[in-house]
Amino acid sequence: MSFKSIFLQAEEKEQSTEEKQKGDEVCEGRSTANNGFKSYPTTVKTFENDTVLLPCYVEDLDNVQTRVRWWRDGILLADSGEPRHVPPERVRMYSNRSLEVSQVRRNDTGEYVCQASRPAPWGHATQVHEIEVMYPPSVHPIPESGKLEVNLGEEVDMACVAKGVPVPIVSWRNKDGEIPFLYDRSRLRFHAESPSDAGRYTCVANNDVGEPATATIDLYVRYKPRIEMTKTWLHAPAGIRVQLHCGVTAWPEATVEWYFNNRSVKYSSRIVKHNAGSDHSLVIRNVRTTDYGFYLCRASNSLGITEAAVELSGIANPAVFKKTSSHSLSKTSYNFVWEVHSYNPIVQYEFRFRKYVNGVPGQWHKLYIPSGSDGNSFIHTYSFKLTGLEEATHYEALVLSKNRYGWSKPSEIIRFATEGAPDKDHYITNAIQEDKIEPAVQLASMSQHSPLDTSDSSESSFAQVKVITIITMIFILYIFNVNFCKL
């Protein structure tokens, strides 16, 4: 129990009636000094079921005929001059004019006025005491349902009404932790800028009396469907099982349908639609060549429609250069090793290269290379040596692969350099396959091939002319040697 001293002054006029003007007497008697009292105004902080004693010690009480009455909110609680007055339950006045309130309750909180009526020259005097019944906090949310829906971009406005003595301090938290404020407040306002703003918001009311009270509000952010495709292109041979994935998020929940070549997919025991949370997928068993094409994932709700496509194809995956195996063999040559994932045999490669001088790329040169693959592996690895390059020069290269279904997409560009080029080690980069399919079999043995230094007639180069000249000279020497031996 703690006390707070407040100095009051009392001045009242003589009153001819006692109970008729009781409310006015209470209000008019409050002042800043303690005239006429030995006791001092107090604020009693207590807990429920405690007993509180409020003093009212009037000066010269023993020698002067003084009448003491206690009031609260204009209601007479006790009267020393009226023995027949019955005080309210749990309230009684002692002979020394102190007032006892027992088993205090929350609604006992308030001001209690002791009023002393004395003959002249003393006159009337009042003294105000206060009881503050402390109790743990309680809180309820606004909206009371504990649910709030807004559209993406709209303002979120939620609140918590807290009660308790002392007045509780309100704080907020969500899935990311406590929400910082410059000051404590019961109202939370912000704009829903992202679907991730949705979730549960909890307000906590605490006044250090008992346990903190909490209330929750679940926020739902309405927005048009959003689609995330893990792969936009998928390699699959005839006869296997494939699964096309379409990640959909939306509120309200979206309806998802699949389309093939602009027509609704006809679901069957072979083509089945699946849904697991936000993952919507289309399973195709025993793929046929007629299944190749573009599949459209269409998601719709009351706010709109979103679409995304994925292609199912029999062409090979883009080639991937193996950086650890690719290296310079001499000042004018470079060895490349690449890897291709394809269920069907690779028929041919198209190798492209160009000079890269001072950050400016030159013209592409093409070489068409028979694969020599036996077609028994899903992983096709090829080693190729490019000769006739310029010394100390930077280059770029890429490769495409061809199987029975056509040419693949080009690999990512690899930058390389012949010996003596500046910063060669930092210049080489390895291509990263965009839609990589994990191999289902062991990596095939590397195929070793003789250097191929021919190109199509439309794009001949100095290096190719040089190689042809060397081969011609070797052939002439061979013929000469045979004829010489016959002699």
C-alpha angles and dihedrals in degrees: 000000000000131000133214118198118221122178115223133182122213127208122161135162122238111275124212094199127047112201101020093071099029095125093052092048091056095050097042094049099064115106141143104262133068097234114164098010135096091195125070131228111266140187110217116203110198144150133250116285092020123124120240127199117199115196126224108176110171121199116251090006092149095053100039130062099243129173117208125197131178122216138186123185090342092307119121111236102174138359125194090196095054113058091179093061111109113213121219120272114287092017128103138156122226126219090260087058095249115143122226123202111188131198090011120212133200093263090056087076110114146072124317118197124206110202121193119196113198133170122252135324093028099048126177126335133179135196125194124213128179134213118204112189107201119212137165120275127265126193139187128190131242114246088044092213089068091231129102129180125193135165120252108277096021126118119268114215119180134151146183124218110212128192131188144104117287094034106265124242112232125215133174136219138174137180090298094055133256117358109230120228132181086231136005115271140162097224124077119197130171142129119266097235096163138027086240088071087075118098142080120325118195126198118202123202117198132173098160091252111114121324123336116259123230138196129184135215120192111214119205119192113204115214143155115269118278122205129204117187114201089201130016093190129038130188115216133159123216115277101031132102119251134182123207114206128209118179110207128185123178145135120247090037113267129238110230127204132173127226130191120201089346094308130103112265112250104227118217141149087286098045112043133175118221133189129192112167109299093348113096115181142177117217118203116190123200095008116224128202087245087064092066114110143068122325118199122210108204120190122185140175136158091289099054151292130284127188137191131176136217125190123221110204144167095215119107126270115258112277120256121214114226103226096192092056099040113087146143114273097187142341090285105031140060133193121222130194121188137174130215129190110214132145089207125061117271109241101185144354128219110210118194127188138168140174119262111205124178091339093307117114121220132212120308119247119201132213122185113211127189108230100220088205119158090213095228097115136066089215117062117194122188134186119203133176118209114202136180094057124149120258121257092005134137120230142178127218142179136174138212127200129215128205131163091289096054142262122338126228113276119268120246112276118267119205118211140163140207121241116294097028113134118259091359095160092054093044099061114090129181121229117241117212112235100209104026119182115206111243116254094201137040118284111272121241114270113264113228115210135180115255111275112212103170130107138183116280093249095064111033120160139198090256092056093049089051093053093047090051091052092049091049092051091050090051092050091050090049093053091045091051092050093050091046092054091052089057 
